[in-house]
Amino acid sequence: MVQSGPAAEELAAWKRQLGAIFSQVIDLSFSSYNAATNFYRSDPLHFKTEVGVRLLNEEVLPFAQRHFSE
């Protein structure tokens, strides 16, 4: 709904602004991490612990190793 609804252009503009500020931003907004099963039924705003661990191990740490290792 966000990608095709009335807010779609605002979202796209916001992402462009983020990209201009943070050149290496990775957009996971609409990734497999956002599946409903990855969130608590009683708290749909926070990942389950194992999903957060997977996100860190699969996305954040490899990115950091590629871009910030000496």
N, CA, C and O of each residue as an XYZ file, in Angstrom:
280
protein
N       0.816     -1.184      0.000
C       0.000      0.000      0.000
C       0.872      1.265      0.000
O       0.571      2.245     -0.682
N       1.942      1.216      0.771
C       2.825      2.379      0.852
C       3.506      2.627     -0.489
O       3.686      3.777     -0.890
N       3.881      1.570     -1.176
C       4.597      1.731     -2.439
C       3.710      2.234     -3.573
O       4.205      2.854     -4.514
N       2.406      1.975     -3.495
C       1.539      2.361     -4.605
C       0.456      3.361     -4.207
O      -0.253      3.869     -5.075
N       0.315      3.650     -2.933
C      -0.725      4.562     -2.463
C      -0.316      6.016     -2.587
O       0.676      6.341     -3.239
N      -1.086      6.886     -1.960
C      -0.844      8.329     -2.050
C       0.519      8.766     -1.502
O       1.057      9.792     -1.918
N       1.066      8.000     -0.584
C       2.342      8.381      0.023
C       3.553      7.878     -0.769
O       4.691      8.112     -0.363
N       3.326      7.199     -1.874
C       4.423      6.584     -2.630
C       5.475      7.607     -3.068
O       6.672      7.360     -2.921
N       5.048      8.730     -3.595
C       6.016      9.734     -4.060
C       6.763     10.358     -2.887
O       7.959     10.630     -2.991
N       6.083     10.584     -1.788
C       6.760     11.122     -0.599
C       7.799     10.137     -0.082
O       8.896     10.536      0.309
N       7.461      8.864     -0.078
C       8.410      7.840      0.347
C       9.617      7.813     -0.585
O      10.755      7.737     -0.121
N       9.383      7.873     -1.871
C      10.477      7.873     -2.844
C      11.371      9.099     -2.654
O      12.595      8.988     -2.721
N      10.774     10.251     -2.420
C      11.552     11.477     -2.207
C      12.380     11.369     -0.929
O      13.543     11.771     -0.902
N      11.783     10.831      0.121
C      12.502     10.650      1.392
C      13.679      9.708      1.218
O      14.754      9.947      1.768
N      13.485      8.634      0.453
C      14.583      7.695      0.204
C      15.700      8.355     -0.603
O      16.879      8.094     -0.362
N      15.336      9.202     -1.550
C      16.362      9.937     -2.310
C      17.151     10.865     -1.402
O      18.369     10.981     -1.537
N      16.465     11.527     -0.477
C      17.143     12.418      0.472
C      18.101     11.625      1.359
O      19.232     12.052      1.591
N      17.653     10.485      1.848
C      18.531      9.642      2.669
C      19.759      9.215      1.878
O      20.877      9.246      2.392
N      19.549      8.817      0.629
C      20.662      8.410     -0.225
C      21.652      9.528     -0.475
O      22.851      9.281     -0.605
N      21.162     10.753     -0.543
C      22.045     11.902     -0.742
C      22.887     12.177      0.504
O      24.022     12.642      0.403
N      22.331     11.890      1.664
C      23.042     12.123      2.927
C      23.942     10.947      3.277
O      25.100     11.121      3.657
N      23.390      9.750      3.141
C      24.111      8.515      3.482
C      24.300      7.706      2.211
O      23.405      6.967      1.800
N      25.445      7.842      1.596
C      25.669      7.240      0.277
C      25.611      5.715      0.286
O      25.385      5.103     -0.757
N      25.809      5.103      1.429
C      25.840      3.645      1.471
C      24.633      3.057      2.196
O      24.709      1.956      2.743
N      23.525      3.787      2.201
C      22.318      3.294      2.869
C      21.797      2.041      2.156
O      21.823      1.951      0.929
N      21.333      1.097      2.939
C      20.741     -0.120      2.390
C      19.271     -0.112      2.767
O      18.927     -0.069      3.948
N      18.416     -0.154      1.781
C      16.981     -0.096      2.014
C      16.422     -1.508      2.180
O      16.355     -2.272      1.217
N      16.025     -1.845      3.392
C      15.409     -3.141      3.672
C      13.915     -2.980      3.972
O      13.291     -3.877      4.538
N      13.353     -1.841      3.593
C      11.955     -1.535      3.901
C      10.994     -2.604      3.421
O      10.049     -2.958      4.126
N      11.226     -3.110      2.246
C      10.311     -4.068      1.646
C      11.026     -5.384      1.372
O      10.835     -6.007      0.327
N      11.844     -5.792      2.321
C      12.618     -7.024      2.192
C      11.899     -8.185      2.866
O      10.826     -8.018      3.446
N      12.496     -9.340      2.781
C      11.917    -10.521      3.425
C      11.877    -10.376      4.947
O      11.143    -11.103      5.617
N      12.644     -9.460      5.487
C      12.631     -9.237      6.934
C      11.290     -8.667      7.406
O      10.966     -8.740      8.591
N      10.522     -8.107      6.490
C       9.250     -7.490      6.860
C       8.063     -8.442      6.810
O       6.923     -7.997      6.939
N       8.294     -9.718      6.631
C       7.195    -10.691      6.649
C       6.519    -10.656      8.020
O       7.182    -10.506      9.047
N       5.222    -10.794      8.023
C       4.456    -10.735      9.274
C       4.942    -11.755     10.293
O       4.876    -11.506     11.497
N       5.425    -12.893      9.827
C       5.890    -13.942     10.740
C       7.157    -13.549     11.490
O       7.529    -14.215     12.456
N       7.821    -12.491     11.067
C       9.047    -12.040     11.731
C       8.778    -11.120     12.918
O       9.709    -10.705     13.609
N       7.519    -10.806     13.152
C       7.143     -9.880     14.219
C       6.264    -10.582     15.245
O       5.607    -11.578     14.943
N       6.264    -10.056     16.440
C       5.393    -10.580     17.482
C       3.950    -10.188     17.178
O       3.690     -9.064     16.749
N       3.024    -11.095     17.395
C       1.602    -10.786     17.149
C       1.135     -9.635     18.034
O       0.331     -8.806     17.608
N       1.634     -9.587     19.249
C       1.223     -8.534     20.176
C       2.041     -7.252     20.030
O       1.736     -6.245     20.671
N       3.085     -7.284     19.184
C       3.950     -6.119     18.994
C       4.456     -6.112     17.553
O       5.584     -6.531     17.292
N       3.638     -5.644     16.624
C       4.000     -5.697     15.211
C       5.050     -4.670     14.774
O       5.327     -4.545     13.581
N       5.628     -3.947     15.711
C       6.648     -2.955     15.371
C       8.069     -3.443     15.600
O       9.019     -2.833     15.110
N       8.224     -4.531     16.335
C       9.563     -5.005     16.672
C       9.788     -6.421     16.166
O       8.932     -7.292     16.314
N      10.963     -6.638     15.562
C      11.338     -7.976     15.096
C      11.407     -8.947     16.259
O      11.666     -8.557     17.398
N      11.176    -10.204     15.961
C      11.494    -11.247     16.925
C      13.010    -11.280     17.066
O      13.731    -10.903     16.142
N      13.484    -11.724     18.201
C      14.921    -11.717     18.484
C      15.714    -12.441     17.406
O      16.733    -11.929     16.943
N      15.261    -13.622     16.999
C      16.022    -14.395     16.010
C      16.068    -13.704     14.646
O      17.016    -13.902     13.887
N      15.072    -12.911     14.335
C      15.076    -12.162     13.080
C      16.092    -11.021     13.150
O      16.797    -10.753     12.178
N      16.164    -10.357     14.290
C      17.167     -9.309     14.480
C      18.575     -9.854     14.379
O      19.453     -9.227     13.786
N      18.789    -11.025     14.961
C      20.106    -11.672     14.879
C      20.426    -12.000     13.423
O      21.539    -11.757     12.958
N      19.438    -12.559     12.700
C      19.655    -12.891     11.281
C      19.952    -11.642     10.458
O      20.839    -11.660      9.605
N      19.222    -10.560     10.705
C      19.453     -9.311      9.984
C      20.871     -8.799     10.228
O      21.559     -8.392      9.292
N      21.299     -8.821     11.473
C      22.661     -8.379     11.793
C      23.701     -9.265     11.099
O      24.643     -8.762     10.488
N      23.524    -10.575     11.198
C      24.504    -11.502     10.625
C      24.513    -11.509      9.104
O      25.571    -11.668      8.496
N      23.347    -11.339      8.477
C      23.253    -11.427      7.014
C      23.414    -10.090      6.300
O      23.824    -10.055      5.140
N      23.098     -9.001      6.972
C      23.113     -7.695      6.304
C      24.129     -6.723      6.903
O      24.986     -6.200      6.189
N      24.036     -6.486      8.182
C      24.831     -5.427      8.811
C      26.311     -5.804      8.902
O      27.172     -5.045      8.455
N      26.607     -6.953      9.467
C      28.022     -7.332      9.640
C      28.757     -7.504      8.313
O      29.873     -7.001      8.186
N      28.186     -8.196      7.308
C      28.893     -8.274      6.024
C      29.112     -6.901      5.390
O      30.168     -6.649      4.811
N      28.130     -6.020      5.495
C      28.278     -4.666      4.963
C      29.425     -3.944      5.668
O      30.276     -3.332      5.023
N      29.437     -4.024      6.994
C      30.488     -3.359      7.769
C      31.861     -3.925      7.427
O      32.831     -3.174      7.317
N      31.951     -5.220      7.260
C      33.240     -5.834      6.918
C      33.719     -5.379      5.544
O      34.910     -5.138      5.348
N      32.802     -5.263      4.601
C      33.178     -4.823      3.241
C      33.602     -3.371      3.206
O      34.528     -3.010      2.479
N      32.938     -2.535      3.982
C      33.127     -1.089      3.850
C      33.963     -0.432      4.945
O      34.424      0.696      4.769
N      34.163     -1.103      6.053
C      34.846     -0.438      7.150
C      36.037     -1.209      7.691
O      36.636     -0.801      8.686
N      36.388     -2.311      7.055
C      37.553     -3.048      7.539
C      38.836     -2.349      7.082
O      38.871     -1.716      6.026
N      39.855     -2.471      7.873
C      41.108     -1.774      7.546
C      42.049     -2.640      6.788
O      43.145     -2.202      6.438
